[in-house]
Amino acid sequence: MSTKTELVSQRVESTPSRRSPRIRLQIPLFLRGVDAKGVEFIELTKTLNISATGACITSSHLLRIEQTVQMTIPAPSPPSSGLVPAETPPILAKVLRQDTLGEVHVFGLQFLRPLE
């Protein structure tokens, strides 16, 4: 039996207008933005799936459609060589759709610049 999260994830993945394939991958990330009440926040959350052009994420905050949010993927502690950055550069994304699963919100995001 599928959970509601899996059903939402499958529904987002199966949309025929995809420009790039989605990969079911949970990646921890810091989400920064302003919620629907106008309160600035930063939270540690995760992706449910991701592609070069967007992602499906969870958040405890309610966001507005068309608003821009910032995501940063934390990196493990850098080795002594210093070649690995402490985090990725911020990824800006626009909120395209949303669904609510109890107290958790699920959002479909489109990156402002595709990932390379």
TORPALUM-888881 format. One record per atom (N, C-alpha, C, O): x, y, z; residue in one letter. Coordinates in steps of 0.02 Angstrom, whole numbers, padded with zeros to 5 digits, always signed. Layout:
XYZa ...
This chain:
+00042-00059+00000m +00000+00000+00000m +00044+00062+00000m +00091+00066+00040m +00031+00110-00044s +00071+00171-00048s +00049+00221+00004s -00010+00226+00021s +00097+00258+00030t +00080+00312+00076t +00061+00373+00036t +00073+00376-00025t +00031+00422+00069k +00010+00482+00033k +00071+00519+00005k +00067+00547-00049k +00128+00519+00042t +00189+00550+00018t +00211+00517-00047t +00231+00552-00094t +00209+00450-00050e +00230+00415-00110e +00183+00431-00168e +00206+00439-00225e +00118+00437-00154l +00071+00453-00206l +00083+00523-00234l +00082+00533-00295l +00096+00572-00190v +00111+00639-00212v +00175+00639-00253v +00178+00670-00306v +00226+00603-00229s +00289+00600-00264s +00279+00569-00333s +00308+00593-00382s +00239+00516-00337q +00227+00483-00401q +00188+00530-00448q +00202+00532-00508q +00139+00566-00420r +00099+00611-00461r +00144+00666-00490r +00138+00683-00549r +00188+00695-00449v +00232+00747-00473v +00279+00720-00527v +00291+00753-00577v +00304+00658-00516e +00351+00629-00564e +00319+00613-00631e +00352+00617-00683e +00255+00596-00632s +00224+00571-00692s +00195+00625-00737s +00165+00609-00789s +00203+00689-00720t +00178+00743-00761t +00211+00740-00830t +00272+00739-00834t +00172+00740-00884p +00201+00731-00950p +00242+00790-00976p +00278+00781-01026p +00238+00848-00946s +00273+00907-00972s +00344+00914-00944s +00372+00969-00946s +00375+00862-00920r +00443+00864-00892r +00494+00880-00946r +00493+00850-01000r +00538+00927-00931r +00594+00943-00977r +00653+00898-00963r +00696+00888-01007r +00657+00871-00903s +00712+00825-00887s +00685+00773-00838s +00640+00787-00799s +00712+00711-00840p +00686+00658-00797p +00700+00672-00723p +00752+00700-00705p +00653+00652-00681r +00660+00659-00608r +00691+00595-00581r +00678+00540-00606r +00730+00603-00529i +00761+00547-00494i +00733+00547-00424i +00736+00598-00389i +00706+00490-00401r +00684+00485-00332r +00745+00483-00288r +00780+00433-00283r +00758+00539-00255l +00819+00545-00215l +00805+00594-00158l +00785+00651-00170l +00816+00572-00097q +00808+00616-00039q +00875+00648-00024q +00922+00614-00003q +00878+00714-00033i +00939+00752-00021i +00923+00802+00034i +00876+00842+00027i +00961+00802+00089p +00949+00853+00141p +00968+00921+00114p +01017+00928+00076p +00930+00972+00133l +00947+01040+00111l +00919+01090+00160l +00872+01078+00197l +00951+01149+00159f +00925+01205+00197f +00881+01245+00150f +00902+01264+00096f +00819+01258+00172l +00771+01297+00134l +00764+01364+00168l +00751+01367+00229l +00772+01417+00130r +00767+01485+00158r +00715+01524+00117r +00714+01520+00056r +00673+01560+00152g +00622+01599+00117g +00580+01638+00166g +00597+01647+00224g +00523+01661+00142v +00473+01697+00181v +00409+01657+00174v +00386+01645+00118v +00379+01638+00230d +00319+01596+00225d +00258+01639+00206d +00264+01700+00198d +00201+01607+00199a +00139+01641+00176a +00117+01696+00225a +00079+01740+00206a +00140+01692+00288k +00122+01744+00337k +00171+01802+00338k +00163+01849+00376k +00223+01798+00294g +00273+01852+00291g +00331+01843+00339g +00370+01890+00348g +00337+01785+00370v +00391+01772+00418v +00450+01738+00383v +00442+01687+00349v +00509+01767+00391e +00569+01739+00362e +00589+01675+00401e +00583+01673+00462e +00612+01624+00365f +00631+01562+00398f +00689+01529+00361f +00705+01545+00304f +00721+01484+00397i +00770+01437+00369i +00757+01371+00404i +00752+01369+00465i +00753+01318+00365e +00741+01252+00395e +00780+01198+00358e +00795+01205+00299e +00796+01146+00395l +00828+01087+00366l +00772+01042+00343l +00730+01021+00384l +00770+01026+00279t +00718+00983+00251t +00750+00936+00201t +00810+00922+00205t +00711+00910+00152k +00738+00862+00104k +00699+00863+00039k +00642+00886+00037k +00731+00838-00013t +00696+00828-00076t +00662+00760-00073t +00684+00715-00037t +00608+00752-00112l +00577+00687-00123l +00600+00660-00190l +00608+00599-00199l +00610+00706-00237n +00639+00690-00302n +00670+00753-00330n +00655+00808-00307n +00713+00745-00380i +00750+00802-00407i +00767+00789-00480i +00775+00731-00501i +00773+00842-00519s +00796+00838-00588s +00841+00898-00601s +00856+00937-00555s +00863+00906-00662a +00906+00962-00679a +00867+01028-00678a +00897+01081-00672a +00800+01025-00683t +00761+01086-00687t +00716+01099-00627t +00685+01152-00623t +00712+01052-00580g +00669+01064-00522g +00672+01008-00471g +00710+00961-00479g +00631+01015-00420a +00630+00966-00365a +00562+00967-00332a +00525+01016-00335a +00548+00912-00298c +00490+00907-00254c +00519+00904-00184c +00560+00860-00169c +00499+00950-00140i +00527+00953-00072i +00471+00953-00021i +00412+00964-00037i +00490+00940+00042t +00444+00946+00098t +00463+01009+00137t +00520+01031+00136t +00414+01036+00172s +00427+01093+00216s +00373+01097+00268s +00315+01080+00255s +00390+01120+00327s +00340+01131+00379s +00308+01200+00371s +00261+01217+00407s +00334+01241+00325h +00309+01308+00313h +00263+01309+00253h +00273+01271+00205h +00213+01352+00254l +00169+01361+00198l +00198+01416+00153l +00212+01471+00176l +00208+01400+00090l +00237+01447+00042l +00183+01468-00007l +00130+01437-00012l +00197+01522-00043r +00150+01547-00094r +00171+01523-00163r +00231+01519-00178r +00123+01508-00205i +00137+01490-00275i +00170+01551-00308i +00151+01608-00295i +00220+01538-00349e +00259+01588-00386e +00312+01623-00344e +00350+01663-00371e +00316+01610-00279q +00368+01643-00239q +00435+01608-00251q +00437+01551-00272q +00489+01644-00237t +00556+01617-00245t +00584+01597-00177t +00576+01633-00128t +00616+01539-00174v +00649+01515-00114v +00721+01499-00131v +00740+01493-00190v +00762+01493-00079q +00833+01477-00088q +00848+01411-00054q +00829+01400+00004q +00883+01367-00089m +00904+01303-00060m +00979+01299-00060m +01013+01322-00106m +01006+01269-00007t +01078+01257-00001t +01086+01185+00023t +01056+01165+00073t +01128+01147-00012i +01140+01078+00007i +01203+01077+00051i +01257+01095+00029i +01196+01055+00115p +01255+01052+00158p +01302+00997+00135p +01280+00946+00108p +01366+01008+00144a +01416+00958+00126a +01447+00930+00190a +01446+00964+00242a +01475+00870+00188p +01509+00843+00247p +01569+00887+00265p +01591+00928+00225p +01595+00877+00324s +01653+00915+00345s +01708+00909+00293s +01725+00853+00272s +01736+00966+00271p +01787+00962+00219p +01851+00927+00244p +01870+00934+00302p +01882+00889+00200p +01945+00857+00218p +01999+00911+00226p +01989+00969+00209p +02055+00891+00253s +02109+00939+00267s +02135+00973+00204s +02166+01025+00209s +02123+00944+00144s +02148+00974+00083s +02112+01039+00065s +02139+01081+00030s +02050+01047+00089g +02012+01107+00075g +01985+01111+00004g +01962+01164-00016g +01987+01056-00033l +01962+01056-00102l +01886+01051-00106l +01856+01070-00156l +01854+01026-00053v +01781+01017-00053v +01750+01077-00017v +01767+01091+00041v +01704+01113-00050p +01672+01170-00016p +01628+01147+00042p +01604+01090+00042p +01616+01191+00090a +01575+01174+00149a +01501+01167+00130a +01464+01132+00166a +01479+01198+00076e +01411+01191+00053e +01408+01210-00020e +01455+01238-00047e +01352+01193-00052t +01344+01211-00122t +01324+01285-00127t +01299+01313-00078t +01336+01315-00185p +01310+01383-00194p +01233+01381-00188p +01204+01329-00204p +01201+01434-00168p +01128+01434-00162p +01094+01419-00229p +01117+01441-00281p +01040+01382-00225i +00999+01365-00284i +00933+01403-00275i +00898+01392-00226i +00917+01446-00322l +00854+01483-00319l +00800+01445-00358l +00813+01419-00412l +00741+01443-00330a +00686+01406-00362a +00620+01442-00351a +00611+01478-00302a +00574+01431-00398k +00507+01459-00394k +00458+01404-00376k +00462+01348-00402k +00412+01419-00330v +00361+01371-00309v +00307+01367-00364v +00276+01418-00381v +00297+01307-00391l +00247+01297-00444l +00183+01265-00419l +00128+01282-00442l +00189+01219-00371r +00129+01185-00345r +00141+01163-00274r +00198+01161-00250r +00086+01146-00239q +00090+01125-00170q +00036+01075-00153q -00016+01071-00186q +00049+01037-00101d +00000+00990-00072d +00016+00987+00003d +00071+01003+00023d -00032+00968+00043t -00022+00964+00115t -00034+00893+00138t -00084+00862+00120t +00012+00866+00178l +00007+00800+00207l +00011+00807+00282l +00065+00804+00311l -00046+00817+00315g -00046+00829+00387g -00015+00896+00400g -00040+00948+00377g +00040+00896+00438e +00074+00959+00455e +00132+00975+00408e +00165+01026+00415e +00143+00930+00360v +00199+00940+00313v +00170+00961+00246v +00120+00935+00222v +00203+01009+00215h +00184+01033+00149h +00233+01005+00098h +00293+00999+00112h +00208+00987+00040v +00250+00961-00015v +00244+01011-00072v +00190+01031-00092v +00303+01032-00098f +00304+01084-00150f +00341+01060-00211f +00393+01026-00206f +00315+01077-00269g +00350+01067-00332g +00385+01131-00350g +00352+01183-00356g +00451+01129-00357l +00490+01188-00371l +00522+01185-00440l +00539+01131-00463l +00530+01242-00472q +00567+01247-00534q +00629+01290-00521q +00623+01347-00497q +00688+01263-00537f +00749+01301-00527f +00751+01360-00575f +00730+01354-00632f +00776+01418-00552l +00781+01476-00596l +00835+01465-00648l +00831+01492-00703l +00885+01426-00630r +00938+01405-00678r +00945+01330-00671r +00954+01305-00616r +00941+01292-00727p +00949+01219-00722p +01016+01200-00691p +01065+01235-00699p +01017+01144-00655l +01079+01119-00625l +01124+01092-00679l +01101+01065-00730l +01188+01099-00669e +01237+01073-00718e +01267+01010-00694e +01309+00981-00728e 
